[in-house]
């Protein structure tokens, strides 16, 4: 979950629009990394190791599907 003051969110949106980017959903790092790993072609087995602060997360994928 992400929380910010409305003024900050509007300022961020204005900066993104100046870059011709569209503001969208902010996803946790692990979800973004998992989506990256599942992009085609993901025919081989893969392992993602993610370290964030004092947290270690490991995701195993077999042919693009999480185990």
PyMOL commands that set and color helices and strands:
alter all, ss='L'
color gray80, all
select helices_A, chain A and resi 6-18+29-37
alter helices_A, ss='H'
color red, helices_A
select strands_A, chain A and resi 46-52+55-62+65-66
alter strands_A, ss='S'
color yellow, strands_A
deselect
rebuild
show_as cartoon
